Amino acid sequence: MDGSESGEEFHCAKAIDAEPAVRFWLRNVSRHPKSFKLPTSTDFFYPDFIAQLADGRILVVEYKGGDRATNDDSKEKAAIGEIWARLSKGKALFLLATIKKGGKSVEEQIRNVMA
């Protein structure tokens, strides 16, 4: 996590945990041999959270602090995650979340991607 219980990433974890549609979730550990990863143009990235929803779908969340939400790395990760989700034919969802995105809170972002 980002180091403290007052951090943005911890806030995202709490928002996932509080969502009634989430059956269970886990923190995806970077570079662990059994962690979920997606390819980038130069390597792989390990999204921060993986959740199974009550309806059986998988929700993958990559959290970015406000200072990194629109950099090239984040744009690439968002594009790759969205393609991955689209190719899943409705079985998976991807969200690149940030503290405020389009005026929406993390909680609202999570609910919107699941709708």
N, CA, C and O atoms as CSV, one atom per row, in Angstrom:
chain,resi,resn,atom,element,x,y,z
A,1,MET,N,N,0.843,-1.167,0.000
A,1,MET,CA,C,0.000,0.000,0.000
A,1,MET,C,C,0.894,1.238,0.000
A,1,MET,O,O,2.120,1.142,-0.051
A,2,ASP,N,N,0.263,2.373,0.057
A,2,ASP,CA,C,1.031,3.607,-0.044
A,2,ASP,C,C,1.587,4.083,1.286
A,2,ASP,O,O,1.990,5.240,1.412
A,3,GLY,N,N,1.613,3.208,2.275
A,3,GLY,CA,C,2.360,3.517,3.475
A,3,GLY,C,C,1.591,3.903,4.714
A,3,GLY,O,O,2.137,3.796,5.812
A,4,SER,N,N,0.341,4.352,4.599
A,4,SER,CA,C,-0.353,4.739,5.818
A,4,SER,C,C,-1.853,4.560,5.655
A,4,SER,O,O,-2.380,4.494,4.545
A,5,GLU,N,N,-2.516,4.486,6.792
A,5,GLU,CA,C,-3.963,4.333,6.770
A,5,GLU,C,C,-4.676,5.600,6.309
A,5,GLU,O,O,-5.877,5.568,6.043
A,6,SER,N,N,-3.966,6.691,6.213
A,6,SER,CA,C,-4.565,7.925,5.713
A,6,SER,C,C,-4.240,8.143,4.233
A,6,SER,O,O,-4.634,9.157,3.656
A,7,GLY,N,N,-3.527,7.204,3.620
A,7,GLY,CA,C,-3.122,7.342,2.227
A,7,GLY,C,C,-4.248,7.076,1.240
A,7,GLY,O,O,-5.249,6.440,1.571
A,8,GLU,N,N,-4.069,7.567,0.035
A,8,GLU,CA,C,-5.074,7.431,-1.017
A,8,GLU,C,C,-5.312,5.970,-1.394
A,8,GLU,O,O,-6.459,5.564,-1.583
A,9,GLU,N,N,-4.258,5.184,-1.503
A,9,GLU,CA,C,-4.413,3.784,-1.894
A,9,GLU,C,C,-5.171,3.005,-0.820
A,9,GLU,O,O,-5.979,2.134,-1.141
A,10,PHE,N,N,-4.920,3.308,0.427
A,10,PHE,CA,C,-5.649,2.668,1.518
A,10,PHE,C,C,-7.126,3.052,1.440
A,10,PHE,O,O,-8.001,2.221,1.686
A,11,HIS,N,N,-7.399,4.305,1.098
A,11,HIS,CA,C,-8.780,4.761,0.913
A,11,HIS,C,C,-9.459,3.947,-0.191
A,11,HIS,O,O,-10.621,3.567,-0.049
A,12,CYS,N,N,-8.755,3.680,-1.275
A,12,CYS,CA,C,-9.299,2.877,-2.367
A,12,CYS,C,C,-9.615,1.459,-1.876
A,12,CYS,O,O,-10.668,0.913,-2.206
A,13,ALA,N,N,-8.724,0.869,-1.101
A,13,ALA,CA,C,-8.957,-0.468,-0.549
A,13,ALA,C,C,-10.213,-0.478,0.315
A,13,ALA,O,O,-11.011,-1.412,0.235
A,14,LYS,N,N,-10.393,0.543,1.132
A,14,LYS,CA,C,-11.590,0.627,1.981
A,14,LYS,C,C,-12.851,0.776,1.138
A,14,LYS,O,O,-13.894,0.217,1.475
A,15,ALA,N,N,-12.760,1.523,0.050
A,15,ALA,CA,C,-13.919,1.697,-0.828
A,15,ALA,C,C,-14.305,0.379,-1.490
A,15,ALA,O,O,-15.489,0.065,-1.608
A,16,ILE,N,N,-13.316,-0.387,-1.918
A,16,ILE,CA,C,-13.592,-1.711,-2.497
A,16,ILE,C,C,-14.227,-2.604,-1.440
A,16,ILE,O,O,-15.220,-3.281,-1.706
A,17,ASP,N,N,-13.653,-2.605,-0.243
A,17,ASP,CA,C,-14.134,-3.460,0.839
A,17,ASP,C,C,-15.568,-3.113,1.249
A,17,ASP,O,O,-16.322,-3.999,1.651
A,18,ALA,N,N,-15.945,-1.862,1.154
A,18,ALA,CA,C,-17.268,-1.418,1.568
A,18,ALA,C,C,-18.349,-1.652,0.508
A,18,ALA,O,O,-19.539,-1.528,0.798
A,19,GLU,N,N,-17.943,-1.984,-0.696
A,19,GLU,CA,C,-18.902,-2.146,-1.791
A,19,GLU,C,C,-19.669,-3.458,-1.629
A,19,GLU,O,O,-19.053,-4.523,-1.654
A,20,PRO,N,N,-20.988,-3.418,-1.466
A,20,PRO,CA,C,-21.769,-4.639,-1.254
A,20,PRO,C,C,-21.664,-5.666,-2.389
A,20,PRO,O,O,-21.818,-6.864,-2.149
A,21,ALA,N,N,-21.406,-5.216,-3.608
A,21,ALA,CA,C,-21.323,-6.139,-4.743
A,21,ALA,C,C,-20.007,-6.916,-4.785
A,21,ALA,O,O,-19.859,-7.823,-5.604
A,22,VAL,N,N,-19.051,-6.578,-3.919
A,22,VAL,CA,C,-17.758,-7.271,-3.880
A,22,VAL,C,C,-17.855,-8.466,-2.941
A,22,VAL,O,O,-18.124,-8.315,-1.749
A,23,ARG,N,N,-17.632,-9.655,-3.493
A,23,ARG,CA,C,-17.638,-10.879,-2.682
A,23,ARG,C,C,-16.365,-10.947,-1.851
A,23,ARG,O,O,-16.424,-11.143,-0.638
A,24,PHE,N,N,-15.210,-10.785,-2.501
A,24,PHE,CA,C,-13.929,-10.696,-1.798
A,24,PHE,C,C,-12.934,-9.990,-2.698
A,24,PHE,O,O,-13.145,-9.875,-3.905
A,25,TRP,N,N,-11.851,-9.519,-2.103
A,25,TRP,CA,C,-10.823,-8.807,-2.862
A,25,TRP,C,C,-9.457,-9.107,-2.259
A,25,TRP,O,O,-9.345,-9.605,-1.139
A,26,LEU,N,N,-8.433,-8.795,-3.026
A,26,LEU,CA,C,-7.073,-8.935,-2.524
A,26,LEU,C,C,-6.190,-7.839,-3.084
A,26,LEU,O,O,-6.472,-7.240,-4.122
A,27,ARG,N,N,-5.120,-7.602,-2.361
A,27,ARG,CA,C,-4.081,-6.668,-2.817
A,27,ARG,C,C,-3.167,-7.471,-3.707
A,27,ARG,O,O,-2.571,-8.449,-3.257
A,28,ASN,N,N,-3.043,-7.086,-4.944
A,28,ASN,CA,C,-2.196,-7.780,-5.911
A,28,ASN,C,C,-0.753,-7.336,-5.683
A,28,ASN,O,O,-0.445,-6.150,-5.805
A,29,VAL,N,N,0.118,-8.258,-5.360
A,29,VAL,CA,C,1.502,-7.937,-5.014
A,29,VAL,C,C,2.355,-7.849,-6.278
A,29,VAL,O,O,2.415,-8.799,-7.059
A,30,SER,N,N,3.008,-6.715,-6.476
A,30,SER,CA,C,3.860,-6.530,-7.653
A,30,SER,C,C,4.976,-7.550,-7.710
A,30,SER,O,O,5.652,-7.831,-6.720
A,31,ARG,N,N,5.143,-8.087,-8.886
A,31,ARG,CA,C,6.248,-8.984,-9.234
A,31,ARG,C,C,6.245,-10.326,-8.505
A,31,ARG,O,O,7.208,-11.086,-8.616
A,32,HIS,N,N,5.189,-10.628,-7.766
A,32,HIS,CA,C,5.080,-11.961,-7.165
A,32,HIS,C,C,4.781,-12.939,-8.299
A,32,HIS,O,O,3.987,-12.614,-9.182
A,33,PRO,N,N,5.388,-14.118,-8.305
A,33,PRO,CA,C,5.196,-15.048,-9.424
A,33,PRO,C,C,3.734,-15.444,-9.683
A,33,PRO,O,O,3.395,-15.817,-10.806
A,34,LYS,N,N,2.879,-15.372,-8.681
A,34,LYS,CA,C,1.479,-15.766,-8.867
A,34,LYS,C,C,0.529,-14.576,-8.970
A,34,LYS,O,O,-0.688,-14.755,-9.009
A,35,SER,N,N,1.071,-13.380,-9.014
A,35,SER,CA,C,0.232,-12.190,-9.110
A,35,SER,C,C,-0.304,-12.013,-10.525
A,35,SER,O,O,0.295,-12.474,-11.496
A,36,PHE,N,N,-1.437,-11.340,-10.621
A,36,PHE,CA,C,-2.041,-11.012,-11.908
A,36,PHE,C,C,-1.251,-9.873,-12.538
A,36,PHE,O,O,-0.917,-8.894,-11.871
A,37,LYS,N,N,-0.955,-10.008,-13.830
A,37,LYS,CA,C,-0.209,-8.957,-14.523
A,37,LYS,C,C,-0.769,-8.771,-15.922
A,37,LYS,O,O,-1.363,-9.681,-16.500
A,38,LEU,N,N,-0.569,-7.588,-16.446
A,38,LEU,CA,C,-0.938,-7.258,-17.813
A,38,LEU,C,C,0.297,-6.710,-18.523
A,38,LEU,O,O,1.110,-6.022,-17.906
A,39,PRO,N,N,0.446,-7.008,-19.811
A,39,PRO,CA,C,1.635,-6.541,-20.533
A,39,PRO,C,C,1.541,-5.061,-20.884
A,39,PRO,O,O,0.465,-4.539,-21.173
A,40,THR,N,N,2.698,-4.399,-20.852
A,40,THR,CA,C,2.810,-3.028,-21.350
A,40,THR,C,C,3.759,-3.059,-22.541
A,40,THR,O,O,4.210,-4.131,-22.945
A,41,SER,N,N,4.060,-1.919,-23.097
A,41,SER,CA,C,4.966,-1.871,-24.247
A,41,SER,C,C,6.397,-2.246,-23.870
A,41,SER,O,O,7.190,-2.617,-24.735
A,42,THR,N,N,6.730,-2.151,-22.587
A,42,THR,CA,C,8.112,-2.436,-22.182
A,42,THR,C,C,8.254,-3.565,-21.167
A,42,THR,O,O,9.351,-4.092,-20.979
A,43,ASP,N,N,7.154,-3.942,-20.509
A,43,ASP,CA,C,7.261,-4.904,-19.407
A,43,ASP,C,C,5.863,-5.401,-19.063
A,43,ASP,O,O,5.082,-5.732,-19.955
A,44,PHE,N,N,5.550,-5.453,-17.790
A,44,PHE,CA,C,4.241,-5.811,-17.290
A,44,PHE,C,C,3.849,-4.816,-16.204
A,44,PHE,O,O,4.701,-4.137,-15.631
A,45,PHE,N,N,2.555,-4.738,-15.932
A,45,PHE,CA,C,2.153,-4.021,-14.734
A,45,PHE,C,C,1.210,-4.896,-13.930
A,45,PHE,O,O,0.485,-5.731,-14.471
A,46,TYR,N,N,1.241,-4.683,-12.637
A,46,TYR,CA,C,0.497,-5.472,-11.676
A,46,TYR,C,C,-0.547,-4.557,-11.042
A,46,TYR,O,O,-0.228,-3.796,-10.129
A,47,PRO,N,N,-1.795,-4.622,-11.520
A,47,PRO,CA,C,-2.824,-3.750,-10.941
A,47,PRO,C,C,-2.904,-3.932,-9.425
A,47,PRO,O,O,-2.616,-5.011,-8.907
A,48,ASP,N,N,-3.291,-2.887,-8.730
A,48,ASP,CA,C,-3.237,-2.878,-7.275
A,48,ASP,C,C,-4.213,-3.820,-6.587
A,48,ASP,O,O,-3.864,-4.434,-5.579
A,49,PHE,N,N,-5.436,-3.948,-7.114
A,49,PHE,CA,C,-6.462,-4.737,-6.441
A,49,PHE,C,C,-7.209,-5.619,-7.428
A,49,PHE,O,O,-7.439,-5.236,-8.575
A,50,ILE,N,N,-7.584,-6.808,-6.962
A,50,ILE,CA,C,-8.392,-7.740,-7.735
A,50,ILE,C,C,-9.587,-8.102,-6.854
A,50,ILE,O,O,-9.415,-8.440,-5.682
A,51,ALA,N,N,-10.785,-8.034,-7.407
A,51,ALA,CA,C,-11.980,-8.359,-6.628
A,51,ALA,C,C,-12.883,-9.289,-7.428
A,51,ALA,O,O,-13.008,-9.156,-8.646
A,52,GLN,N,N,-13.506,-10.226,-6.735
A,52,GLN,CA,C,-14.558,-11.009,-7.351
A,52,GLN,C,C,-15.880,-10.408,-6.901
A,52,GLN,O,O,-16.108,-10.189,-5.712
A,53,LEU,N,N,-16.741,-10.148,-7.866
A,53,LEU,CA,C,-18.040,-9.570,-7.563
A,53,LEU,C,C,-19.059,-10.674,-7.311
A,53,LEU,O,O,-18.862,-11.817,-7.723
A,54,ALA,N,N,-20.132,-10.329,-6.643
A,54,ALA,CA,C,-21.173,-11.298,-6.313
A,54,ALA,C,C,-21.770,-11.948,-7.559
A,54,ALA,O,O,-22.239,-13.084,-7.504
A,55,ASP,N,N,-21.754,-11.230,-8.681
A,55,ASP,CA,C,-22.308,-11.790,-9.920
A,55,ASP,C,C,-21.296,-12.624,-10.701
A,55,ASP,O,O,-21.592,-13.092,-11.801
A,56,GLY,N,N,-20.089,-12.814,-10.130
A,56,GLY,CA,C,-19.075,-13.651,-10.767
A,56,GLY,C,C,-18.051,-12.906,-11.598
A,56,GLY,O,O,-17.021,-13.475,-11.960
A,57,ARG,N,N,-18.309,-11.650,-11.906
A,57,ARG,CA,C,-17.326,-10.886,-12.675
A,57,ARG,C,C,-16.111,-10.569,-11.813
A,57,ARG,O,O,-16.169,-10.601,-10.584
A,58,ILE,N,N,-15.019,-10.265,-12.487
A,58,ILE,CA,C,-13.776,-9.860,-11.828
A,58,ILE,C,C,-13.581,-8.368,-12.055
A,58,ILE,O,O,-13.709,-7.874,-13.175
A,59,LEU,N,N,-13.270,-7.663,-10.980
A,59,LEU,CA,C,-12.961,-6.234,-11.049
A,59,LEU,C,C,-11.483,-6.052,-10.728
A,59,LEU,O,O,-11.009,-6.471,-9.672
A,60,VAL,N,N,-10.765,-5.424,-11.649
A,60,VAL,CA,C,-9.350,-5.123,-11.468
A,60,VAL,C,C,-9.218,-3.612,-11.345
A,60,VAL,O,O,-9.697,-2.863,-12.196
A,61,VAL,N,N,-8.555,-3.169,-10.264
A,61,VAL,CA,C,-8.411,-1.735,-10.014
A,61,VAL,C,C,-6.938,-1.376,-9.913
A,61,VAL,O,O,-6.198,-1.957,-9.119
A,62,GLU,N,N,-6.528,-0.432,-10.710
A,62,GLU,CA,C,-5.204,0.176,-10.620
A,62,GLU,C,C,-5.430,1.563,-10.038
A,62,GLU,O,O,-6.161,2.367,-10.617
A,63,TYR,N,N,-4.814,1.849,-8.903
A,63,TYR,CA,C,-4.995,3.151,-8.274
A,63,TYR,C,C,-3.803,4.044,-8.580
A,63,TYR,O,O,-2.653,3.613,-8.499
A,64,LYS,N,N,-4.086,5.285,-8.932
A,64,LYS,CA,C,-3.039,6.275,-9.182
A,64,LYS,C,C,-3.317,7.521,-8.357
A,64,LYS,O,O,-4.444,8.017,-8.325
A,65,GLY,N,N,-2.303,8.015,-7.702
A,65,GLY,CA,C,-2.417,9.282,-6.990
A,65,GLY,C,C,-2.685,10.392,-7.990
A,65,GLY,O,O,-2.353,10.275,-9.170
A,66,GLY,N,N,-3.280,11.456,-7.516
A,66,GLY,CA,C,-3.642,12.563,-8.391
A,66,GLY,C,C,-2.497,13.122,-9.209
A,66,GLY,O,O,-2.702,13.603,-10.324
A,67,ASP,N,N,-1.285,13.061,-8.661
A,67,ASP,CA,C,-0.127,13.592,-9.379
A,67,ASP,C,C,0.315,12.706,-10.541
A,67,ASP,O,O,1.093,13.146,-11.387
A,68,ARG,N,N,-0.173,11.455,-10.596
A,68,ARG,CA,C,0.249,10.528,-11.651
A,68,ARG,C,C,-0.906,10.046,-12.519
A,68,ARG,O,O,-0.705,9.217,-13.406
A,69,ALA,N,N,-2.086,10.543,-12.281
A,69,ALA,CA,C,-3.280,10.021,-12.938
A,69,ALA,C,C,-3.299,10.226,-14.445
A,69,ALA,O,O,-3.943,9.460,-15.162
A,70,THR,N,N,-2.611,11.238,-14.934
A,70,THR,CA,C,-2.677,11.522,-16.376
A,70,THR,C,C,-1.316,11.429,-17.070
A,70,THR,O,O,-1.177,11.882,-18.206
A,71,ASN,N,N,-0.317,10.853,-16.410
A,71,ASN,CA,C,0.979,10.748,-17.091
A,71,ASN,C,C,0.928,9.634,-18.144
A,71,ASN,O,O,-0.041,8.875,-18.194
A,72,ASP,N,N,1.956,9.533,-18.977
A,72,ASP,CA,C,1.962,8.565,-20.071
A,72,ASP,C,C,1.865,7.127,-19.576
A,72,ASP,O,O,1.196,6.304,-20.201
A,73,ASP,N,N,2.523,6.813,-18.466
A,73,ASP,CA,C,2.468,5.465,-17.903
A,73,ASP,C,C,1.032,5.110,-17.522
A,73,ASP,O,O,0.563,4.015,-17.830
A,74,SER,N,N,0.350,6.007,-16.871
A,74,SER,CA,C,-1.039,5.757,-16.464
A,74,SER,C,C,-1.957,5.637,-17.668
A,74,SER,O,O,-2.860,4.800,-17.677
A,75,LYS,N,N,-1.741,6.459,-18.679
A,75,LYS,CA,C,-2.547,6.370,-19.900
A,75,LYS,C,C,-2.379,5.011,-20.566
A,75,LYS,O,O,-3.353,4.414,-21.025
A,76,GLU,N,N,-1.138,4.521,-20.616
A,76,GLU,CA,C,-0.892,3.210,-21.223
A,76,GLU,C,C,-1.575,2.106,-20.411
A,76,GLU,O,O,-2.210,1.220,-20.983
A,77,LYS,N,N,-1.450,2.155,-19.091
A,77,LYS,CA,C,-2.078,1.143,-18.240
A,77,LYS,C,C,-3.594,1.166,-18.384
A,77,LYS,O,O,-4.226,0.112,-18.441
A,78,ALA,N,N,-4.174,2.345,-18.442
A,78,ALA,CA,C,-5.630,2.458,-18.612
A,78,ALA,C,C,-6.063,1.849,-19.939
A,78,ALA,O,O,-7.045,1.109,-19.993
A,79,ALA,N,N,-5.339,2.156,-21.005
A,79,ALA,CA,C,-5.693,1.625,-22.323
A,79,ALA,C,C,-5.591,0.103,-22.348
A,79,ALA,O,O,-6.478,-0.572,-22.870
A,80,ILE,N,N,-4.519,-0.435,-21.788
A,80,ILE,CA,C,-4.326,-1.891,-21.759
A,80,ILE,C,C,-5.409,-2.556,-20.919
A,80,ILE,O,O,-5.982,-3.565,-21.332
A,81,GLY,N,N,-5.693,-2.003,-19.753
A,81,GLY,CA,C,-6.732,-2.565,-18.898
A,81,GLY,C,C,-8.098,-2.543,-19.555
A,81,GLY,O,O,-8.858,-3.504,-19.437
A,82,GLU,N,N,-8.418,-1.468,-20.239
A,82,GLU,CA,C,-9.708,-1.361,-20.914
A,82,GLU,C,C,-9.817,-2.361,-22.061
A,82,GLU,O,O,-10.881,-2.944,-22.274
A,83,ILE,N,N,-8.730,-2.565,-22.802
A,83,ILE,CA,C,-8.733,-3.577,-23.866
A,83,ILE,C,C,-8.912,-4.965,-23.264
A,83,ILE,O,O,-9.707,-5.760,-23.766
A,84,TRP,N,N,-8.182,-5.262,-22.197
A,84,TRP,CA,C,-8.300,-6.558,-21.523
A,84,TRP,C,C,-9.742,-6.801,-21.088
A,84,TRP,O,O,-10.284,-7.885,-21.306
A,85,ALA,N,N,-10.364,-5.796,-20.473
A,85,ALA,CA,C,-11.746,-5.939,-20.011
A,85,ALA,C,C,-12.700,-6.152,-21.190
A,85,ALA,O,O,-13.591,-6.998,-21.125
A,86,ARG,N,N,-12.513,-5.396,-22.247
A,86,ARG,CA,C,-13.378,-5.536,-23.417
A,86,ARG,C,C,-13.263,-6.935,-24.020
A,86,ARG,O,O,-14.267,-7.520,-24.425
A,87,LEU,N,N,-12.049,-7.469,-24.080
A,87,LEU,CA,C,-11.839,-8.810,-24.642
A,87,LEU,C,C,-12.392,-9.921,-23.752
A,87,LEU,O,O,-12.541,-11.057,-24.203
A,88,SER,N,N,-12.694,-9.606,-22.504
A,88,SER,CA,C,-13.246,-10.614,-21.587
A,88,SER,C,C,-14.723,-10.890,-21.866
A,88,SER,O,O,-15.305,-11.807,-21.287
A,89,LYS,N,N,-15.319,-10.110,-22.739
A,89,LYS,CA,C,-16.732,-10.275,-23.103
A,89,LYS,C,C,-17.652,-10.201,-21.892
A,89,LYS,O,O,-18.556,-11.021,-21.733
A,90,GLY,N,N,-17.411,-9.209,-21.040
A,90,GLY,CA,C,-18.280,-8.961,-19.904
A,90,GLY,C,C,-17.925,-9.701,-18.629
A,90,GLY,O,O,-18.592,-9.524,-17.611
A,91,LYS,N,N,-16.886,-10.527,-18.662
A,91,LYS,CA,C,-16.502,-11.288,-17.468
A,91,LYS,C,C,-15.581,-10.511,-16.539
A,91,LYS,O,O,-15.416,-10.873,-15.374
A,92,ALA,N,N,-14.978,-9.434,-17.058
A,92,ALA,CA,C,-14.017,-8.664,-16.262
A,92,ALA,C,C,-14.216,-7.174,-16.490
A,92,ALA,O,O,-14.663,-6.732,-17.548
A,93,LEU,N,N,-13.865,-6.417,-15.455
A,93,LEU,CA,C,-13.947,-4.968,-15.483
A,93,LEU,C,C,-12.601,-4.396,-15.070
A,93,LEU,O,O,-11.884,-4.995,-14.268
A,94,PHE,N,N,-12.264,-3.251,-15.612
A,94,PHE,CA,C,-11.014,-2.589,-15.253
A,94,PHE,C,C,-11.306,-1.141,-14.904
A,94,PHE,O,O,-12.098,-0.472,-15.568
A,95,LEU,N,N,-10.652,-0.670,-13.849
A,95,LEU,CA,C,-10.775,0.725,-13.445
A,95,LEU,C,C,-9.417,1.275,-13.080
A,95,LEU,O,O,-8.713,0.706,-12.246
A,96,LEU,N,N,-9.043,2.386,-13.705
A,96,LEU,CA,C,-7.899,3.155,-13.243
A,96,LEU,C,C,-8.510,4.260,-12.381
A,96,LEU,O,O,-9.049,5.243,-12.891
A,97,ALA,N,N,-8.415,4.077,-11.078
A,97,ALA,CA,C,-9.052,4.989,-10.127
A,97,ALA,C,C,-8.075,6.037,-9.631
A,97,ALA,O,O,-6.864,5.816,-9.587
A,98,THR,N,N,-8.624,7.177,-9.260
A,98,THR,CA,C,-7.864,8.244,-8.644
A,98,THR,C,C,-8.766,8.928,-7.622
A,98,THR,O,O,-9.977,8.709,-7.630
A,99,ILE,N,N,-8.207,9.736,-6.760
A,99,ILE,CA,C,-8.971,10.317,-5.662
A,99,ILE,C,C,-10.210,11.056,-6.166
A,99,ILE,O,O,-11.264,10.972,-5.534
A,100,LYS,N,N,-10.117,11.758,-7.254
A,100,LYS,CA,C,-11.258,12.397,-7.913
A,100,LYS,C,C,-11.053,12.255,-9.408
A,100,LYS,O,O,-10.010,12.637,-9.940
A,101,LYS,N,N,-12.041,11.709,-10.078
A,101,LYS,CA,C,-11.958,11.515,-11.528
A,101,LYS,C,C,-13.270,12.012,-12.117
A,101,LYS,O,O,-14.330,11.440,-11.864
A,102,GLY,N,N,-13.193,13.063,-12.891
A,102,GLY,CA,C,-14.406,13.639,-13.441
A,102,GLY,C,C,-15.359,14.107,-12.357
A,102,GLY,O,O,-16.577,14.077,-12.533
A,103,GLY,N,N,-14.795,14.543,-11.224
A,103,GLY,CA,C,-15.605,14.993,-10.109
A,103,GLY,C,C,-16.198,13.870,-9.271
A,103,GLY,O,O,-16.958,14.130,-8.339
A,104,LYS,N,N,-15.858,12.622,-9.592
A,104,LYS,CA,C,-16.417,11.475,-8.876
A,104,LYS,C,C,-15.424,10.920,-7.862
A,104,LYS,O,O,-14.223,10.844,-8.123
A,105,SER,N,N,-15.942,10.539,-6.717
A,105,SER,CA,C,-15.111,9.929,-5.674
A,105,SER,C,C,-14.694,8.519,-6.095
A,105,SER,O,O,-15.220,7.977,-7.067
A,106,VAL,N,N,-13.766,7.939,-5.378
A,106,VAL,CA,C,-13.339,6.564,-5.649
A,106,VAL,C,C,-14.538,5.629,-5.551
A,106,VAL,O,O,-14.701,4.739,-6.386
A,107,GLU,N,N,-15.369,5.822,-4.548
A,107,GLU,CA,C,-16.556,4.984,-4.376
A,107,GLU,C,C,-17.469,5.065,-5.598
A,107,GLU,O,O,-17.971,4.046,-6.074
A,108,GLU,N,N,-17.678,6.275,-6.100
A,108,GLU,CA,C,-18.529,6.455,-7.289
A,108,GLU,C,C,-17.889,5.838,-8.530
A,108,GLU,O,O,-18.586,5.259,-9.364
A,109,GLN,N,N,-16.566,5.958,-8.658
A,109,GLN,CA,C,-15.875,5.361,-9.785
A,109,GLN,C,C,-16.063,3.844,-9.794
A,109,GLN,O,O,-16.297,3.245,-10.843
A,110,ILE,N,N,-15.957,3.234,-8.616
A,110,ILE,CA,C,-16.126,1.780,-8.507
A,110,ILE,C,C,-17.559,1.397,-8.889
A,110,ILE,O,O,-17.758,0.479,-9.684
A,111,ARG,N,N,-18.547,2.083,-8.336
A,111,ARG,CA,C,-19.942,1.772,-8.663
A,111,ARG,C,C,-20.222,1.972,-10.148
A,111,ARG,O,O,-20.940,1.175,-10.753
A,112,ASN,N,N,-19.665,3.026,-10.744
A,112,ASN,CA,C,-19.901,3.293,-12.169
A,112,ASN,C,C,-19.342,2.206,-13.068
A,112,ASN,O,O,-19.987,1.818,-14.042
A,113,VAL,N,N,-18.149,1.707,-12.756
A,113,VAL,CA,C,-17.562,0.683,-13.626
A,113,VAL,C,C,-18.323,-0.632,-13.507
A,113,VAL,O,O,-18.332,-1.427,-14.447
A,114,MET,N,N,-18.964,-0.870,-12.360
A,114,MET,CA,C,-19.715,-2.107,-12.166
A,114,MET,C,C,-21.116,-2.036,-12.772
A,114,MET,O,O,-21.755,-3.070,-12.966
A,115,ALA,N,N,-21.598,-0.832,-13.074
A,115,ALA,CA,C,-22.977,-0.669,-13.582
A,115,ALA,C,C,-23.154,-1.291,-14.964
A,115,ALA,O,O,-24.247,-1.241,-15.527
